[in-house]
Amino acid sequence: IVLSGDEASSGLFSIKYITGEVNNLFITGWFSFPVLHNFLQSLSIRIFGQTTQALRLLAALGGALTVVLVYLMGRKMFGNLAGWAAAIFLAGMHFHNHFSRIGLNNIWDGFFFTLVLGCLWIGWRRNSRVFWLLAGVGLGLAQYFYATGRLLFGIIFLWLLVAGICDWKRLKKSIPD
């Protein structure tokens, strides 16, 4: 009664990892979505049983990690007060809470967008290779969760275009990183 539609379909596909019907992490699965999220859901289901709570646990983790990451990135970018304000706002935002409580893969968009764009910002400001690498890893992993992670490529392209126009020397110096 509790599960239906997309959430139930995602959960049923996750079960296929447990039964051995699916064993590849690099394919598209239910509704042509990338399947890494379903694999991670299957781990939760293996540990906690085939329950609604086990299916939704990964989304709750993604939502909580996003709030923490928004605080950390907000603090690095704009100061401690802005970091706290952004995290508190996100923690109380009804859309964020809704998607943090259902077993779907789109909750991870907030996490990956914050990670990638925040790391790009910090990498640009500090010229730090570590943050450039974190942005790249986040960009790559985002492609295995929800289809809108592809938007990051367009955002990064526009950012590079603006950065090249505004400060070509700095961009040229940052390209190796």
Contact map, one row per residue, 1 for C-alpha under 8 A:
111100000000000000000000000000000000000000000000000000000000000000000000000000000000000000000000000000000000000000000000000000000000000000000000000000000000000000000000000000000
111100000000000000000000000000000000000000000000000100000000000000000000000000000000000000000000000000000000000000000000000000000000000000000000000000000000000000000000000000000
111110110000000000000000000000000000000000000000000100000000000000000000000000000000000000000000000000000000000000000000000000000000000000000000000000000000000000000000000000000
111111111000000000000000000000000000000000000000000000000000000000000000000000000000000000000000000000000000000000000000000000000000000000000000000000000000000000000000000000000
001111111000000000000000000000000000000000000000000000000000000000000000000000000000000000000000000000000000000000000000000000000000000000000000000000000000000000000000000000000
000111111100000000000000000000000000000000000000000000000000000000000000000000000000000000000000000000010000000000000000000000000000000000000000000000000000000000000000000000000
001111111110000000000000000000000000000000000000000000000000000000000000000000000000000000000000000001110000000000000000000000000000000000000000000000000000000000000000000000000
001111111111000000000000000000000000000000000000000000000000000000000000000000000000000000000000000000000000000000000000000000000000000000000000000000000000000000000000000000000
000111111111100000000000000001000000000000000000000000000000000000000000000000000000000000000000000000000000000000000000000000000000000000000000000000000000000000000000000000000
000001111111110000000000000001000000010000000000000000000000000000000000000000000000000000000000000000110000000000000000000000000000000000000000000000000000000000000000000000000
000000111111111000000000000000000000010010000000000000100000000000000000000000000000000000000000000000100000000000000000000000000000000000000000000000000000000000000000000000000
000000011111111100000000000000000000000000000000000000000000000000000000000000000000000000000000000000000000000000000000000000000000000000000000000000000000000000000000000000000
000000001111111110000000000011000000010000000000000000000000000000000000000000000000000000000000000000000000000000000000000000000000000000000000000000000000000000000000000000000
000000000111111111000000000000000000011011000000000000000000000000000000000000000000000000000000000000000000000000000000000000000000000000000000000000000000000000000000000000000
000000000011111111100000000000000000000001001000000000000000000000000000000000000000000000000000000000000000000000000000000000000000000000000000000000000000000000000000000000000
000000000001111111111100000000000000000000000000000000000000000000000000000000000000000000000000000000000000000000000000000000000000000000000000000000000000000000000000000000000
000000000000111111111110000000000000001001000000000000000000000000000000000000000000000000000000000000000000000000000000000000000000000000000000000000000000000000000000000000000
000000000000011111111000000000000000000001000100000000000000000000000000000000000000000000000000000000000000000000000000000000000000000000000000000000000000000000000000000000000
000000000000001111111100000000000000000000000000000000000000000000000000000000000000000000000000000000000000000000000000000000000000000000000000000000000000000000000000000000000
000000000000000111111110000000000000000000000000000000000000000000000000000000000000000000000000000000000000000000000000000000000000000000000000000000000000000000000000000000000
000000000000000111111110000000000000000000000000000000000000000000000000000000000000000000000000000000000000000000000000000000000000000000000000000000000000000000000000000000000
000000000000000110111111000000000000000000000000000000000000000000000000000000000000000000000000000000000000000000000000000000000000000000000000000000000000000000000000000000000
000000000000000010011111100000000000000000000000000000000000000000000000000000000000000000000000000000000000000000000000000000000000000000000000000000000000000000000000000000000
000000000000000000000111111000000000000000000000000000000000000000000000000000000000000000000000000000000000000000000000000000000000000000000000000000000000000000000000000000000
000000000000000000000011111000000011001000000000000000000000000000000000000000000000000000000000000000000000000000000000000000000000000000000000000000000000000000000000000000000
000000000000000000000001111100000111000000000000000000000000000000000000000000000000000000000000000000000000000000000000000000000000000000000001000000000000000000000000000000000
000000000000000000000001111110000110000000000000000000000000000000000000000000000000000000000000000000000000000000000000000000000000000000000000000000000000000000000000000000000
000000000000000000000000011111111110000000000000000000000000000000000000000000000000000000000000000000000000000000000000000000000000000000000000000000000000000000000000000000000
000000000000100000000000001111111110000000000000000000000000000000000000000000000000000000000000000000000000000000000000000000000000000000000000000000000000000000000000000000000
000000001100100000000000000111111010000000000000000000000000000000000000000000000000000000000000000000000000000000000000000000000000000000000000000000000000000000000000000000000
000000000000000000000000000111111000000000000000000000000000000000000000000000000000000000000000000000000000000000000000000000000000000000000000000000000000000000000000000000000
000000000000000000000000000111111100000000000000000000000000000000000000000000000000000000000000000000000000000000000000000000000000000000000000000000000000000000000000000000000
000000000000000000000000000111111110000000000000000000000000000000000000000000000000000000000000000000000000000000000000000000000000000000000000111000000000000000000000000000000
000000000000000000000000011110011111100000000000000000000000000000000000000000000000000000000000000000000000000000000000000000000000000000000011111000000000000000000000000000000
000000000000000000000000111111001111111000000000000000000000000000000000000000000000000000000000000000000000000000000000000000000000000000000001100000000000000000000000000000000
000000000000000000000000110000000111111100000000000000000000000000000000000000000000000000000000000000000000000000000000000000000000000000000001100000000000000000000000000000000
000000000000000000000000000000000111111110000000000000000000000000000000000000000000000000000000000000001000000000000000000000000000000000000001100000000000000000000000000000000
000000000110110000000000000000000011111111000000000000000000000000000000000000000000000000000000000000000000000000000000000000000000000000000000000000000000000000000000000000000
000000000000010010000000100000000011111111100000000000000000000000000000000000000000000000000000000000000000000000000000000000000000000000000000000000000000000000000000000000000
000000000000000000000000000000000001111111110000000000000100000000000000000000000000000000000000000000000000000000000000000000000000000000000000000000000000000000000000000000000
000000000010010000000000000000000000111111111000000001101100000000000000000000000000000000000000000000000000000000000000000000000000000000000000000000000000000000000000000000000
000000000000011011000000000000000000011111111100000000100000000000000000000000000000000000000000000000000000000000000000000000000000000000000000000000000000000000000000000000000
000000000000000000000000000000000000001111111110000000000000000000000000000000000000000000000000000000000000000000000000000000000000000000000000000000000000000000000000000000000
000000000000000000000000000000000000000111111111100001101100000000000000000000000000000000000000000000000000000000000000000000000000000000000000000000000000000000000000000000000
000000000000001000000000000000000000000011111111111001100000000000000000000000000000000000000000000000000000000000000000000000000000000000000000000000000000000000000000000000000
000000000000000001000000000000000000000001111111110000000000000000000000000000000000000000000000000000000000000000000000000000000000000000000000000000000000000000000000000000000
000000000000000000000000000000000000000000111111100000000000000000000000000000000000000000000000000000000000000000000000000000000000000000000000000000000000000000000000000000000
000000000000000000000000000000000000000000011111111001000000000000000000000000000000000000000000000000000000000000000000000000000000000000000000000000000000000000000000000000000
000000000000000000000000000000000000000000011111111001000000000000000000000000000000000000000000000000000000000000000000000000000000000000000000000000000000000000000000000000000
000000000000000000000000000000000000000000001101111101100000000000000000000000000000000000000000000000000000000000000000000000000000000000000000000000000000000000000000000000000
000000000000000000000000000000000000000000001001111111100000000000000000000000000000000000000000000000000000000000000000000000000000000000000000000000000000000000000000000000000
011000000000000000000000000000000000000000000000011111110000000000000000000000000000000000000000000000000000000000000000000000000000000000000000000000000000000000000000000000000
000000000000000000000000000000000000000000000000001111111000000000000000000000000000000000000000000000000000000000000000000000000000000000000000000000000000000000000000000000000
000000000000000000000000000000000000000010011001111111111100000000000000000000000000000000000000000000000000000000000000000000000000000000000000000000000000000000000000000000000
000000000010000000000000000000000000000011011000011111111100000000000000000000000000000000000000000000100000000000000000000000000000000000000000000000000000000000000000000000000
000000000000000000000000000000000000000000000000000111111111000000000000000000000000000000000000000011110000000000000000000000000000000000000000000000000000000000000000000000000
000000000000000000000000000000000000000010010000000011111111100000000000000000000000000000000000000010100000000000000000000000000000000000000000000000000000000000000000000000000
000000000000000000000000000000000000000110010000000001111111110000000000000000000000000000000000000000100000000000000000000000000000000000000000000000000000000000000000000000000
000000000000000000000000000000000000000000000000000000011111111000000000000000000000000000000000001111111011000000000000000000000000000000000000000000000000000000000000000000000
000000000000000000000000000000000000000000000000000000011111111100000000000000000000000000000000000111000000000000000000000000000000000000000000000000000000000000000000000000000
000000000000000000000000000000000000000000000000000000001111111110000000000000000000000000000000000100000000000000000000000000000000000000000000000000000000000000000000000000000
000000000000000000000000000000000000000000000000000000000111111111000000000000000000000000000000000100000011001000000000000000000000000000000000000000000000000000000000000000000
000000000000000000000000000000000000000000000000000000000011111111100000000000000000000000000001101100000011001000000000000000000000000000000000000000000000000000000000000000000
000000000000000000000000000000000000000000000000000000000001111111110000000000000000000000000000000100000000000000000000000000000000000000000000000000000000000000000000000000000
000000000000000000000000000000000000000000000000000000000000111111111000000000000000000000000000000000000000001000000000000000000000000000000000000000000000000000000000000000000
000000000000000000000000000000000000000000000000000000000000011111111100000000000000000000000000000000000001011001000000000000000000000000000000000000000000000000000000000000000
000000000000000000000000000000000000000000000000000000000000001111111110000000000000001101100000000000000000000000000000000000000000000000000000000000000000000000000000000000000
000000000000000000000000000000000000000000000000000000000000000111111111000000000000001000000000000000000000000000000000000000000000000000000000000000000000000000000000000000000
000000000000000000000000000000000000000000000000000000000000000011111111100000000000000000000000000000000000001001100000000000000000000000000000000000000000000000000000000000000
000000000000000000000000000000000000000000000000000000000000000001111111110000000010011000000000000000000000000001000000000000000000000000000000000000000000000000000000000000000
000000000000000000000000000000000000000000000000000000000000000000111111111000000011111000000000000000000000000000000000000000000000000000000000000000000000000000000000000000000
000000000000000000000000000000000000000000000000000000000000000000011111111100000010000000000000000000000000000000000000000000000000000000000000000000000000000000000000000000000
000000000000000000000000000000000000000000000000000000000000000000001111111110000010000000000000000000000000000001100110000000000000000000000000000000000000000000000000000000000
000000000000000000000000000000000000000000000000000000000000000000000111111111110111010000000000000000000000000000000000000000000000000000000000000000000000000000000000000000000
000000000000000000000000000000000000000000000000000000000000000000000011111111111111000000000000000000000000000000000000000000000000000000000000000000000000000000000000000000000
000000000000000000000000000000000000000000000000000000000000000000000001111111110010000000000000000000000000000000000000010000000000000000000000000000000000000000000000000000000
000000000000000000000000000000000000000000000000000000000000000000000000111111100000000000000000000000000000000000000100110000000000000000000000000000000000000000000000000000000
000000000000000000000000000000000000000000000000000000000000000000000000011111111110000000000000000000000000000000000000000000000000000000000000000000000000000000000000000000000
000000000000000000000000000000000000000000000000000000000000000000000000011111111110000000000000000000000000000000000000000000000000000000000000000000000000000000000000000000000
000000000000000000000000000000000000000000000000000000000000000000000000011101111111000000000000000000000000000000000000000000000000000000000000000000000000000000000000000000000
000000000000000000000000000000000000000000000000000000000000000000000000001001111111100000000000000000000000000000000000000000000000000000000000000000000000000000000000000000000
000000000000000000000000000000000000000000000000000000000000000000000000011001111111110000000000000000000000000000000000000000000000000000000000000000000000000000000000000000000
000000000000000000000000000000000000000000000000000000000000000000000111111101111111111000000000000000000000000000000000000000000000000000000000000000000000000000000000000000000
000000000000000000000000000000000000000000000000000000000000000000000010011000011111111100000000000000000000000000000000000000000000000000000000000000000000000000000000000000000
000000000000000000000000000000000000000000000000000000000000000000000010000000001111111110000000000000000000000000000000000000000000000000000000000000000000000000000000000000000
000000000000000000000000000000000000000000000000000000000000000000000110010000000111111111000000000000000000000000000000000000000000000000000000000000000000000000000000000000000
000000000000000000000000000000000000000000000000000000000000000000110110000000000011111111100000000000000000000000000000000000000000000000000000000000000000000000000000000000000
000000000000000000000000000000000000000000000000000000000000000000100000000000000001111111110000000000000000000000000000000000000000000000000000000000000000000000000000000000000
000000000000000000000000000000000000000000000000000000000000000000000000000000000000111111111000000000000000000000000000000000000000000000000000000000000000000000000000000000000
000000000000000000000000000000000000000000000000000000000000000000100000000000000000011111111001000000000000000000000000000000000000000000000000000000000000000000000000000000000
000000000000000000000000000000000000000000000000000000000000000000100000000000000000001111111001100000000000000000000000000000000000000000000000000000000000000000000000000000000
000000000000000000000000000000000000000000000000000000000000000000000000000000000000000111111101100000000000000000000000000000000000000000000000000000000000000000000000000000000
000000000000000000000000000000000000000000000000000000000000000000000000000000000000000011111111100000000000000000000000000000000000000000000000000000000000000000000000000000000
000000000000000000000000000000000000000000000000000000000000000000000000000000000000000000011111110000000000000000000000000000000000000000000000000000000000000000000000000000000
000000000000000000000000000000000000000000000000000000000000000000000000000000000000000000001111111000000000000000000000000000000000000000000000000000000000000000000000000000000
000000000000000000000000000000000000000000000000000000000000001000000000000000000000000001111111111100000010000000000000000000000000000000000000000000000000000000000000000000000
000000000000000000000000000000000000000000000000000000000000001000000000000000000000000000111111111110000000000000000000000000000000000000000000000000000000000000000000000000000
000000000000000000000000000000000000000000000000000000000000000000000000000000000000000000000111111111000000000000000000000000000000000000000000000000000000000000000000000000000
000000000000000000000000000000000000000000000000000000000010001000000000000000000000000000000011111111010110000000000000000000000000000000000000000000000000000000000000000000000
000000000000000000000000000000000000000000000000000000000011111100000000000000000000000000000001111111100010000000000000000000000000000000000000000000000000000000000000000000000
000000000000000000000000000000000000000000000000000000011011000000000000000000000000000000000000111111100000000000000000000000000000000000000000000000000000000000000000000000000
000000100000000000000000000000000000000000000000000000010011000000000000000000000000000000000000011111110000000000000000000000000000000000000000000000000000000000000000000000000
000000100110000000000000000000000000000000000000000000111110000000000000000000000000000000000000000111111000000000000000000000000000000000000000000000000000000000000000000000000
000001100100000000000000000000000000000000000000000000010010000000000000000000000000000000000000001001111110000000000000000000000000000000000000000000000000000000000000000000000
000000000000000000000000000000000000100000000000000000000010000000000000000000000000000000000000000000111111000000000000000000000000000000000000110000000000000000000000000000000
000000000000000000000000000000000000000000000000000000000000000000000000000000000000000000000000001000011111100000000000000000000000000000000000110000000000000000000000000000000
000000000000000000000000000000000000000000000000000000000010011000000000000000000000000000000001001100011111111000000000000000000000000000000000000000000000000000000000000000000
000000000000000000000000000000000000000000000000000000000010011001000000000000000000000000000000000000001111111100000000000000000000000000000100110000000000000000000000000000000
000000000000000000000000000000000000000000000000000000000000000000000000000000000000000000000000000000000111111110000000000000000000000000000100110110000000000000000000000000000
000000000000000000000000000000000000000000000000000000000000000001000000000000000000000000000000000000000011111111000000000000000000000000000000000000000000000000000000000000000
000000000000000000000000000000000000000000000000000000000000011011001000000000000000000000000000000000000011111111100000000000000000000000000000000000000000000000000000000000000
000000000000000000000000000000000000000000000000000000000000000000000000000000000000000000000000000000000001111111110000000000000000000001100100000010000000000000000000000000000
000000000000000000000000000000000000000000000000000000000000000000000000000000000000000000000000000000000000111111111100000000000000000000000000000010010000000000000000000000000
000000000000000000000000000000000000000000000000000000000000000001001100100000000000000000000000000000000000011111111100000000000000000000000000000000000000000000000000000000000
000000000000000000000000000000000000000000000000000000000000000000001000100000000000000000000000000000000000001111111110000000000000011001000000000000000000000000000000000000000
000000000000000000000000000000000000000000000000000000000000000000000000000000000000000000000000000000000000000111111111000000000000011101100000000000000000000000000000000000000
000000000000000000000000000000000000000000000000000000000000000000000000000000000000000000000000000000000000000011111111100000000000001000000000000000000000000000000000000000000
000000000000000000000000000000000000000000000000000000000000000000000000100010000000000000000000000000000000000011111111110000000000001000000000000000000000000000000000000000000
000000000000000000000000000000000000000000000000000000000000000000000000100000000000000000000000000000000000000000111111111000000011011000000000000000000000000000000000000000000
000000000000000000000000000000000000000000000000000000000000000000000000000000000000000000000000000000000000000000011111111100000011001000000000000000000000000000000000000000000
000000000000000000000000000000000000000000000000000000000000000000000000000010000000000000000000000000000000000000001111111110000000000000000000000000000000000000000000000000000
000000000000000000000000000000000000000000000000000000000000000000000000000110000000000000000000000000000000000000000111111111110010000000000000000000000000000000000000000000000
000000000000000000000000000000000000000000000000000000000000000000000000000000000000000000000000000000000000000000000011111111111111000000000000000000000000000000000000000000000
000000000000000000000000000000000000000000000000000000000000000000000000000000000000000000000000000000000000000000000001111111110000000000000000000000000000000000000000000001000
000000000000000000000000000000000000000000000000000000000000000000000000000000000000000000000000000000000000000000000000111111100000000000000000000000000000000000000000000000000
000000000000000000000000000000000000000000000000000000000000000000000000000000000000000000000000000000000000000000000000011111110000000000000000000000000000000000000000000000000
000000000000000000000000000000000000000000000000000000000000000000000000000000000000000000000000000000000000000000000000011111111000000000000000000000000000000000000000000001000
000000000000000000000000000000000000000000000000000000000000000000000000000000000000000000000000000000000000000000000000011101111111000000000000000000000000000000000000000000001
000000000000000000000000000000000000000000000000000000000000000000000000000000000000000000000000000000000000000000000000001000111111100000000000000000000000000000000000000000001
000000000000000000000000000000000000000000000000000000000000000000000000000000000000000000000000000000000000000000000000001000011111110000000000000000000000000000000000000000000
000000000000000000000000000000000000000000000000000000000000000000000000000000000000000000000000000000000000000000000011011000011111111000000000000000000000000000000000000000000
000000000000000000000000000000000000000000000000000000000000000000000000000000000000000000000000000000000000000000000011001000011111111100000000000000000000000000000000000000001
000000000000000000000000000000000000000000000000000000000000000000000000000000000000000000000000000000000000000000000000000000001111111110000000000000000000000000000000000000001
000000000000000000000000000000000000000000000000000000000000000000000000000000000000000000000000000000000000000000110010000000000111111111000000000000000000000000000000000000000
000000000000000000000000000000000000000000000000000000000000000000000000000000000000000000000000000000000000000000111111000000000011111111100000000000000000000000000000000000000
000000000000000000000000000000000000000000000000000000000000000000000000000000000000000000000000000000000000000000010000000000000001111111110000000000000000000000000000000000000
000000000000000000000000000000000000000000000000000000000000000000000000000000000000000000000000000000000000000000000000000000000000111111111000000000000000000000000000000000000
000000000000000000000000000000000000000000000000000000000000000000000000000000000000000000000000000000000000000100110000000000000000011111111100000000000000000000000000000000000
000000000000000000000000000000000000000000000000000000000000000000000000000000000000000000000000000000000000000100010000000000000000001111111110000010010000000000000000000000000
000000000000000000000000000000000000000000000000000000000000000000000000000000000000000000000000000000000000000000000000000000000000000111111111000000000000000000000000000000000
000000000000000000000000000000000000000000000000000000000000000000000000000000000000000000000000000000000000000000000000000000000000000011111111100000000000000000000000000000000
000000000000000000000000000000000000000000000000000000000000000000000000000000000000000000000000000000000001100100000000000000000000000001111111110011000000000000000000000000000
000000000000000000000000000000000100000000000000000000000000000000000000000000000000000000000000000000000000000000000000000000000000000000111111111011000000000000000000000000000
000000000000000000000000010000000111100000000000000000000000000000000000000000000000000000000000000000000000000000000000000000000000000000011111111000000000000000000000000000000
000000000000000000000000000000001111100000000000000000000000000000000000000000000000000000000000000000001101100000000000000000000000000000001111111010000000000000000000000000000
000000000000000000000000000000001100000000000000000000000000000000000000000000000000000000000000000000001101100000000000000000000000000000000111111110000000000000000000000000000
000000000000000000000000000000001100000000000000000000000000000000000000000000000000000000000000000000000000000000000000000000000000000000000011111111000000000000000000000000000
000000000000000000000000000000000000000000000000000000000000000000000000000000000000000000000000000000000000100000000000000000000000000000000000011111110000000000000000000000000
000000000000000000000000000000000000000000000000000000000000000000000000000000000000000000000000000000000000100110000000000000000000000000100110111111110000000000000000000000000
000000000000000000000000000000000000000000000000000000000000000000000000000000000000000000000000000000000000000000000000000000000000000000000110001111111100000000000000000000000
000000000000000000000000000000000000000000000000000000000000000000000000000000000000000000000000000000000000000000000000000000000000000000000000000111111110000000000000000000000
000000000000000000000000000000000000000000000000000000000000000000000000000000000000000000000000000000000000000010000000000000000000000000100000000111111111000000000000000000000
000000000000000000000000000000000000000000000000000000000000000000000000000000000000000000000000000000000000000000000000000000000000000000000000000001111111100000000000000000000
000000000000000000000000000000000000000000000000000000000000000000000000000000000000000000000000000000000000000000000000000000000000000000000000000001111111110000000000000000000
000000000000000000000000000000000000000000000000000000000000000000000000000000000000000000000000000000000000000000000000000000000000000000000000000000111111111000000000000000000
000000000000000000000000000000000000000000000000000000000000000000000000000000000000000000000000000000000000000000000000000000000000000000000000000000011111111100000000000000000
000000000000000000000000000000000000000000000000000000000000000000000000000000000000000000000000000000000000000000000000000000000000000000000000000000001111111110000000000000000
000000000000000000000000000000000000000000000000000000000000000000000000000000000000000000000000000000000000000000000000000000000000000000000000000000000111111111000000000000000
000000000000000000000000000000000000000000000000000000000000000000000000000000000000000000000000000000000000000000000000000000000000000000000000000000000011111111100000000000000
000000000000000000000000000000000000000000000000000000000000000000000000000000000000000000000000000000000000000000000000000000000000000000000000000000000001111111110000001000000
000000000000000000000000000000000000000000000000000000000000000000000000000000000000000000000000000000000000000000000000000000000000000000000000000000000000111111111000000000000
000000000000000000000000000000000000000000000000000000000000000000000000000000000000000000000000000000000000000000000000000000000000000000000000000000000000011111111100000000000
000000000000000000000000000000000000000000000000000000000000000000000000000000000000000000000000000000000000000000000000000000000000000000000000000000000000001111111111001000000
000000000000000000000000000000000000000000000000000000000000000000000000000000000000000000000000000000000000000000000000000000000000000000000000000000000000000111111111001000000
000000000000000000000000000000000000000000000000000000000000000000000000000000000000000000000000000000000000000000000000000000000000000000000000000000000000000011111111000000000
000000000000000000000000000000000000000000000000000000000000000000000000000000000000000000000000000000000000000000000000000000000000000000000000000000000000000001111111000000000
000000000000000000000000000000000000000000000000000000000000000000000000000000000000000000000000000000000000000000000000000000000000000000000000000000000000000000111111111000000
000000000000000000000000000000000000000000000000000000000000000000000000000000000000000000000000000000000000000000000000000000000000000000000000000000000000000000111111111100000
000000000000000000000000000000000000000000000000000000000000000000000000000000000000000000000000000000000000000000000000000000000000000000000000000000000000000000000011111110000
000000000000000000000000000000000000000000000000000000000000000000000000000000000000000000000000000000000000000000000000000000000000000000000000000000000000000000000011111111000
000000000000000000000000000000000000000000000000000000000000000000000000000000000000000000000000000000000000000000000000000000000000000000000000000000000000000100110011111111100
000000000000000000000000000000000000000000000000000000000000000000000000000000000000000000000000000000000000000000000000000000000000000000000000000000000000000000000001111111100
000000000000000000000000000000000000000000000000000000000000000000000000000000000000000000000000000000000000000000000000000000000000000000000000000000000000000000000000111111110
000000000000000000000000000000000000000000000000000000000000000000000000000000000000000000000000000000000000000000000000000100100000000000000000000000000000000000000000011111111
000000000000000000000000000000000000000000000000000000000000000000000000000000000000000000000000000000000000000000000000000000000000000000000000000000000000000000000000001111111
000000000000000000000000000000000000000000000000000000000000000000000000000000000000000000000000000000000000000000000000000000000000000000000000000000000000000000000000000011111
000000000000000000000000000000000000000000000000000000000000000000000000000000000000000000000000000000000000000000000000000000011001100000000000000000000000000000000000000001111
